[in-house]
Amino acid sequence: MSLVIPQPKAEPIEARQPRKNNPEKTRQDILDAAVAEFSAHGLSGARVDAIAERTNVSKRMIYYYFNSKEQLYLAVLEKLYGDIRTTEAALKLDELDPEAAIRRLVEFTFEHHDSNVDFIRLVSIENIHHGAHLAESQVIRSMNRSILAEIAAILERGVAAAVFRPGIEPQDLHLMISSFCFFRVSNRHTFATIHQVDFTDPTTRARHKEMICEAVLRYVRA
């Protein structure tokens, strides 16, 4: 009598799904990796090889989408400025009274800059290059007109309601809000070391945000 050894059941073979071609996702993945690489190493120090490794795509694919490292760097700047302008547009500041709208804008700028260190680093890097790459982008100049128009509309409503003083330039107010919020992140290491301030402390953070809101509101009030 022969011994029959039962054979193990063959596992069902799953059909391998073909990789879907998704150019927009590939482009977005490259941009996300490039943000990290450029913010860490600057334009001159960043390596396309490293960006390719982060995204698991070839250098050739990166050049297919962006032509050159400089064009990729510019696309990164356009993405970051686009992100902040798009989110600002969703704040619906026109539905708030003028003082509440200004406060909301300051709070948003504070929170955005505080949680988007890559944006701060890349803007600082572009300033080292005297804004030369940014100057090549019509997109950035166009999209940034929206925030000035928004501020102008808030100021106009505030003057009409006799709560804001007339004669304030929207560009100046935008500069004031941006500079307060930007400096706190861009110079946090040197300032914290010199003055022994913990910028991550919730109480300090809340105090700084309220200080900036109050400073801006006092500047615009009638």
C-alpha positions as CSV (number, residue, x, y, z in Angstrom):
1,M,0.0,0.0,0.0
2,S,1.6,3.3,-1.1
3,L,1.6,6.3,1.2
4,V,-0.1,9.3,-0.3
5,I,1.3,12.5,1.0
6,P,-1.2,15.3,0.8
7,Q,0.1,18.3,-1.2
8,P,-0.3,21.8,0.3
9,K,-3.0,23.8,-1.2
10,A,-1.7,26.3,-3.7
11,E,-2.3,29.9,-2.6
12,P,-4.5,31.8,-5.1
13,I,-2.3,34.1,-7.1
14,E,-3.6,37.6,-7.0
15,A,-3.6,39.4,-10.3
16,R,-0.9,42.1,-10.3
17,Q,-2.5,45.4,-10.7
18,P,-0.9,47.5,-13.4
19,R,0.6,50.7,-12.1
20,K,-1.7,53.6,-12.9
21,N,-0.2,56.6,-14.6
22,N,-1.1,59.6,-12.5
23,P,0.9,62.6,-13.7
24,E,-0.6,65.0,-11.2
25,K,0.2,62.9,-8.2
26,T,3.7,62.3,-9.5
27,R,4.2,66.0,-9.9
28,Q,2.8,66.7,-6.5
29,D,5.1,64.0,-4.9
30,I,8.1,65.6,-6.6
31,L,7.1,69.0,-5.3
32,D,6.6,67.8,-1.7
33,A,10.1,66.1,-1.8
34,A,11.6,69.2,-3.3
35,V,10.2,71.5,-0.6
36,A,12.0,69.4,2.0
37,E,15.3,69.2,0.0
38,F,15.4,72.9,-0.9
39,S,14.5,74.1,2.6
40,A,17.2,71.9,4.1
41,H,20.0,72.7,1.7
42,G,19.1,75.8,-0.3
43,L,19.1,76.0,-4.1
44,S,22.8,75.4,-4.5
45,G,23.1,72.6,-2.0
46,A,19.9,70.7,-3.0
47,R,20.5,67.6,-5.1
48,V,18.0,66.3,-7.7
49,D,19.3,62.8,-6.9
50,A,18.1,63.2,-3.4
51,I,14.7,64.4,-4.5
52,A,14.4,61.4,-6.9
53,E,15.3,59.0,-4.0
54,R,12.6,60.6,-1.8
55,T,9.9,60.1,-4.5
56,N,11.2,56.8,-6.0
57,V,11.2,58.3,-9.5
58,S,14.1,58.8,-11.9
59,K,16.0,62.1,-12.4
60,R,14.8,61.9,-16.0
61,M,11.2,62.0,-14.8
62,I,11.9,65.1,-12.6
63,Y,13.5,66.9,-15.6
64,Y,10.5,65.8,-17.8
65,Y,8.1,67.6,-15.4
66,F,10.3,70.6,-14.5
67,N,13.1,70.9,-17.1
68,S,15.8,72.0,-14.6
69,K,16.6,72.2,-10.9
70,E,16.0,76.0,-11.1
71,Q,12.6,75.5,-12.6
72,L,11.7,73.0,-9.9
73,Y,12.8,75.5,-7.2
74,L,10.6,78.1,-8.8
75,A,7.7,75.6,-8.9
76,V,8.2,75.0,-5.2
77,L,8.0,78.8,-4.4
78,E,4.8,79.0,-6.5
79,K,3.3,76.0,-4.6
80,L,4.1,77.5,-1.2
81,Y,2.8,81.0,-2.0
82,G,-0.2,79.4,-3.7
83,D,-1.0,77.3,-0.6
84,I,-1.1,80.3,1.8
85,R,-3.1,82.5,-0.7
86,T,-5.6,79.7,-1.3
87,T,-6.2,79.1,2.4
88,E,-6.5,82.9,3.0
89,A,-9.3,83.0,0.4
90,A,-11.2,80.4,2.4
91,L,-11.2,82.5,5.6
92,K,-14.2,84.5,4.2
93,L,-13.0,87.7,5.8
94,D,-15.6,89.7,4.0
95,E,-18.3,88.1,6.2
96,L,-16.7,89.4,9.4
97,D,-16.8,92.9,10.8
98,P,-13.6,94.9,10.1
99,E,-11.8,94.4,13.4
100,A,-12.7,90.7,13.5
101,A,-11.4,90.3,10.0
102,I,-8.1,91.9,10.8
103,R,-7.7,89.8,13.9
104,R,-8.6,86.6,11.9
105,L,-6.0,87.5,9.3
106,V,-3.3,88.1,11.9
107,E,-4.1,84.9,13.7
108,F,-4.1,82.9,10.5
109,T,-0.7,84.4,9.4
110,F,0.7,83.6,12.8
111,E,-0.5,80.0,12.8
112,H,0.6,79.4,9.2
113,H,4.1,80.7,9.7
114,D,4.5,78.9,13.0
115,S,3.5,75.5,11.5
116,N,5.2,75.9,8.1
117,V,8.9,76.4,8.8
118,D,9.8,75.2,5.3
119,F,7.9,78.2,3.9
120,I,9.9,80.6,6.1
121,R,13.2,78.9,5.2
122,L,12.5,79.0,1.5
123,V,11.5,82.7,1.5
124,S,14.7,83.4,3.5
125,I,16.7,81.5,0.9
126,E,15.1,83.4,-2.0
127,N,16.0,86.7,-0.3
128,I,19.6,85.5,-0.2
129,H,19.2,85.3,-4.0
130,H,17.7,88.8,-4.0
131,G,14.3,87.5,-5.2
132,A,15.8,86.7,-8.6
133,H,13.9,83.5,-9.2
134,L,10.7,84.8,-7.8
135,A,10.9,87.7,-10.2
136,E,10.6,85.3,-13.1
137,S,7.1,84.2,-11.9
138,Q,4.1,86.0,-13.1
139,V,2.0,83.4,-11.2
140,I,3.4,84.5,-7.8
141,R,2.9,88.2,-8.5
142,S,-0.6,87.6,-9.7
143,M,-1.7,85.4,-6.8
144,N,-0.3,87.8,-4.2
145,R,-2.5,90.7,-5.5
146,S,-5.4,88.9,-3.9
147,I,-4.3,89.5,-0.3
148,L,-3.7,93.2,-0.9
149,A,-7.2,93.5,-2.4
150,E,-8.6,91.7,0.6
151,I,-6.8,94.0,3.0
152,A,-7.9,97.1,1.0
153,A,-11.5,96.0,1.2
154,I,-11.3,95.4,5.0
155,L,-9.7,98.8,5.5
156,E,-12.3,100.5,3.4
157,R,-15.1,98.9,5.4
158,G,-13.4,99.9,8.6
159,V,-13.1,103.5,7.6
160,A,-16.7,103.6,6.4
161,A,-17.8,102.3,9.9
162,A,-15.5,104.9,11.6
163,V,-13.6,102.1,13.4
164,F,-10.4,102.4,11.3
165,R,-8.4,105.6,10.5
166,P,-8.1,106.5,6.8
167,G,-4.9,106.6,4.8
168,I,-3.4,103.2,5.6
169,E,-1.7,101.5,2.7
170,P,-2.7,97.9,2.3
171,Q,0.9,97.0,1.4
172,D,2.1,98.6,4.6
173,L,-0.4,96.7,6.7
174,H,0.5,93.4,4.9
175,L,4.2,94.1,5.6
176,M,3.5,94.8,9.3
177,I,1.5,91.5,9.8
178,S,4.0,89.4,7.8
179,S,7.1,90.8,9.5
180,F,5.9,90.2,13.0
181,C,4.8,86.6,12.2
182,F,7.8,85.9,10.0
183,F,10.5,87.1,12.3
184,R,9.2,85.0,15.2
185,V,9.9,81.9,13.1
186,S,12.9,82.9,11.0
187,N,14.9,84.2,14.0
188,R,13.6,81.9,16.7
189,H,16.9,80.1,17.2
190,T,19.1,83.1,17.6
191,F,16.5,85.1,19.6
192,A,15.8,82.1,21.9
193,T,19.5,81.5,22.5
194,I,20.3,85.1,23.2
195,H,17.3,85.9,25.4
196,Q,16.5,82.4,26.8
197,V,13.0,82.3,25.4
198,D,11.1,79.0,24.7
199,F,9.1,79.7,21.6
200,T,7.3,76.3,21.9
201,D,5.9,77.1,25.4
202,P,2.1,77.4,24.9
203,T,1.9,80.4,27.3
204,T,4.6,82.3,25.4
205,R,3.1,81.4,22.1
206,A,-0.4,82.6,23.1
207,R,1.1,85.8,24.5
208,H,3.0,86.5,21.2
209,K,-0.1,85.9,19.1
210,E,-2.2,88.3,21.2
211,M,0.6,90.9,21.2
212,I,0.8,90.9,17.4
213,C,-3.0,91.1,17.1
214,E,-3.2,94.0,19.5
215,A,-0.3,95.8,17.8
216,V,-1.9,95.6,14.4
217,L,-5.4,96.6,15.7
218,R,-4.0,99.6,17.5
219,Y,-2.3,100.7,14.3
220,V,-5.5,100.7,12.3
221,R,-8.0,101.9,14.8
222,A,-9.5,105.3,14.4
